[in-house]
């Protein structure tokens, strides 16, 4: 059942809205506009009970007026139809820099004062509301986590439709009203966002109503869609699969009541069309993709602000984008113009003696959770329920000895994800550009399909395409990310699986989401939401098909710049560690979990119980791989993070065991990269004591790392022994097509690691010059082989630890005697 | 004059293509397909002179067949019209993973053998051509810098139209044929790329002919645009402002000759329409935006490969995306199927006895530079001429004493850029989302306009919009980046100005461009192109209007992961250093230059001659700001990189001078960030000796940095004294709206820097406990002031060095006695 209690999509008889209705809409709009202007300008005298003076005006005028009256206009009209039709509506403000508008509406409908005690519904409350806006210690100028009713940060443009569709998935009774600004409409993500309608299931998902708001201008330019012929614009919208409805008005001083009438009438038509579609869809009888309605609303930018300021047009011009009347404090004529502007909304009719909104004005708003600002879907943590997770231990692969079996790690994960989907049929989805099968998660297709609502052809029968399914694939990383964000922010769970290199496409989006999470954690009424989980397979080391353009492990570097309490990075190095890691990720909240894992056949190293222990610690010593003497520190530590680096480190350890048997070697694997940071810098960080117990205080550490090597230096620069840490990783050295040639090109191969040991451990360079030369020769031979044969030599490609050693089953696993398990992490 | 000698756009009489013409087209297509399949599969027996066996087949089958026959088809037809109409054509292969096709065509027209001696036109040459493809030590599987005729890496999808329009700007006689894959068409950047036609000047720019190739499938899914009704697709294209022409064929075994006929006829129609538009445009009589033609070509994915493999459809199915017949080497039936497939192209008719292409087949290609593979615009360095640069010294601001004048640095730069534009009216452009004026470069509008070809209204008269102009602004960072890349790669110059935070939107694009530059440097026939210059203003420290969502300095971190010989990062800290830096950037080639500079009024620190000296070194000691004793190392080094950090460091130095006069302080500023890296890691890196001469070997260094602090650690972790380096920078701490509150939130303010000095210099903590407390109190007071007044206290906001000291004019400037100027850099 929806928040408002709506169980259906009523169709109503179309009548012209009555004059009192139009007046009520206009009164709300005036009130919201008044409160918006007040936030931008006023420190005091909030209800203009006295003549406006310089001292009432803020010293720094910040914010964006231009888009605000349009947002307020639409919000007012949605209030009406929510009441009349008992709709469940989520409002998405694409032009989110119109923050004052959304705050004003939340204040008008009462939500704001309910969640913020300091902003009551009184003259003092209005004063505080005005003062806090874009003020030190106050609220940001954009729609933000602080704004009730929002799931959408307004700072970066382009994602309103993606978020809207993400919210609509699996919410069959929800209407998402998504206002798209004509500036935002020029961005790439938004331009392809319209195609989301080919991925929506009219029966089991909700409805997105895009409202393209053409106010004509951006910061300093006209907008493209406002300057193409109307027929061209309508064709564009039809081409996107919509039925467009056009409402235009407010230009040259046209009476707003007439524009209200027109928009109200159109909105009724549109909602009736939606009701018709939903009725057919609910019956299961809809077998074609409906041409969902959308609205084009063309009104003046900065509507109702002064028409001309200092001889330049303001209303209906780009000059009203931010703060018209920039000299309102310092120029008397502008102070008076501001007062005239604000009084044009007739505040005395809107607020009573105490400074409260008059009941007649407030009455337009629906009640309780039906208010858009109070809709629980916009505070998804309220609705979130934990996933029902099958026991991941049951999906373990058998590992008779380290390297004693081979798996494709993601394929194993796929079997567990299959059962996660089966157990959670309504609130878990997998998003990805086109790679769920390529990333070998195809077991999921035993229980679900790829949701697709463009044409289905008979040939698709064997391709797991259907009107409804838990996997959603569109070749747009922006869409996948935006959908998932919208889905999580409204209380659900999900995974984004993608190529490691191309997830950079959403760098800027994950910035915004991480900032949202950071801020939301500090807002008491926001409840925790599910973590955003990445599964990055097709990683940098295995781009045999694609080469240099597909090699980039820098997404990890990008996310670790975000606040430490939001970001987690995991590099499971075999199937069982991947299972254990992902179980943890799907239980967690309020994080960005980046998991990089291989999809190619690779040796399994740890049994499930070992994997759990190892992942719980986040890193550990692989005792079976080293040959330390127990009575002293090792001569050298070989460390690895990532599946390919670990394989090379183990192969190097095997060579050392054979060729330098008296060298005391410790082998370490790191799954949870954040363990490397100091405990003061990251909640997962090891204490220095724990770190030293694993890496020693002063022995050489040769670290083979999945990504750019300097990240390891960055994470560990405060650690003891950092001067003796030598990192090998990806250094962007050209293209090749065989796995071993690839590690050789980046100096991270087993032979080079042995050379590193010889070069770094005091004394070895002189005693082991021959071995060093042999390693050089082995590299040359390996390279020559690939160039002659087009593949890696069998003894290299087929190498595994089990051919080297037969450790005692009881003694193996990983250990790290003095490390506390990362309890905090495991509980969440 | 164009490469092919074409001076005009001829219209020809429409006739049906003759049967010999169709046969010639088909022969070329068969040959290109044969050579493409051969590259994917064959090690030997390249002309099938003997029966195909397992040993002739590569052990690892890599590459993408699915899109290739479509690319080959289009290429063949363009060859014909280039010859018939003497056109100058650049081919952009959006589905660039169809690399074997583009290589095959370049081999067929002779270019490949001309630039690669090892691949002659003979049987040996064909063998070598086949073997090198996706082979260790060979060429990548995608269209890449190694591919003659390409400016477009095929690895990441979405940018073909942006690159095409970038190439078309200021090339009035160039036709850019841009093949858009239906997978790529789902990406955001491509979806908005269609709107580029609103920014093209039909008179002074070239023509982009988009060819949307619907082969129906991506990796494992149908494509969206292939699965919407045809009328919807046509409306979408009309909505984008095009006149669409549809050609469909090749399904269910339809004779390719018939499809050739249809496509040839359509191409003639389209080129005649273009010729008509260009004729009117050339006369200056075109006053509306033309509905440029575009073609929708619908053919089967993997066209001409086996229809069914192992019971599954291959041709016209997603299964032909990469390598159909994956078991060609290991399964006899598949080996035979491959042989049958390859023989279906009738190689004996295509190659002569020596293994050369038969003249009758090769004759379809145009000659010399008219060949698309040899078009000089695709090797832009051939056409590039140095910019005519006005002497930047003439634009210097007067700096009577450090901090003795105030400028908006970017506004000063704008005056120089204005004259750069005037002096280079045809090969220099500024691209940006909507911020050229906001970033205060508006002096450029004294000599040029913003190019805009959507509707122009009278109200635009004062907004510098025109059909032709050197500034191009669209609210899509993807478009701006893509246009600039296309413009540079075809031999021109430009700047991308943007918000610092949102340039992350193009992280993935700059990855690809940097990889292109790195690779192209190693290809002898590729000539250097102009550097890609960023001007990132509206930076992290001055987001008063916008707050947290607009704060992200991590683009610098992102680019420094790319190869050191490609990336440069500059943080000029006043107007004169910005001028000097940018002059250098516009002279350089083959770099990505990231310049971050402020646009707000800020003190000027260096005279022009000092600025030149400082920028030539890249960093230096500001002797006038420190108070070192000459006979010994300083007690502490205060270093800064960036305008806001330098201001805070100088203010801290002033406090220390007054309150701890006996402390010996050195003040250092870094403009060229790469100077911090070791010389072995970056060509700009200082030697350790030079580094120590500036930063000392062991004294505490307090470093105030523009971006995330750990980047400084990463760049310096190999340096002496790194353990005593303490960096303050942006740590993503919440939102505020005043500049000083912002630096306080991130602990980078002057007061905190003084506290850092007290805490880090041995002995001060006990002797200066009172001062330390005063600094704490000063912070609290400053915070309280902003919260009370909404702006920073005047003594803080108005502080400048000139109020502290009156240095001797001759003694100031920067110095770094033992640092060699970065000659290499200055020359380029």
Interface residues (C-beta under 8 A of the other chain):
Chain A: X43 X58 X59 X60 X62 X63 X64 X97 X134 X135 X136 X137 X138 X140 X141 X142 X144 X153 X154 X155 X156 X157 X158 X183 X184 X186 X187 X188 X189 X190 X191 X192 X193 X194 X195 X198 X218 X219 X220 X221 X222 X223 X224 X227 X228 X229 X232 X233 X234 X235 X236 X237 X238 X239 X240 X241 X312 X313 X317 X318 X322 X434 X435 X436 X437 X438 X450 X452 X454 X455 X457 X459 X460 X462 X463 X465 X473 X474 X475 X476 X477 X478 X479 X501 X502 X504 X505 X507 X508 X511 X512 X515 X518 X519 X544 X545 X546 X547 X548 X549 X550 X552 X554 X557 X558 X561 X562 X563 X708 X710 X711 X713 X714 X717 X722 X732 X734 X735 X736 X737 X738 X741 X783 X786 X787 X789 X790 X791
Chain B: X43 X58 X59 X60 X62 X63 X64 X97 X134 X135 X136 X137 X138 X140 X141 X142 X144 X153 X154 X155 X156 X157 X158 X183 X184 X186 X187 X188 X189 X190 X191 X192 X193 X194 X195 X198 X218 X219 X220 X221 X222 X223 X224 X227 X228 X229 X232 X233 X234 X235 X236 X237 X238 X239 X240 X241 X312 X313 X317 X318 X322 X434 X435 X436 X437 X438 X450 X452 X454 X455 X457 X459 X460 X462 X463 X465 X473 X474 X475 X476 X477 X478 X479 X501 X502 X504 X505 X507 X508 X511 X512 X515 X518 X519 X544 X545 X546 X547 X548 X549 X550 X552 X554 X557 X558 X561 X562 X563 X708 X710 X713 X714 X717 X722 X732 X734 X735 X736 X737 X738 X741 X783 X786 X787 X789 X790 X791
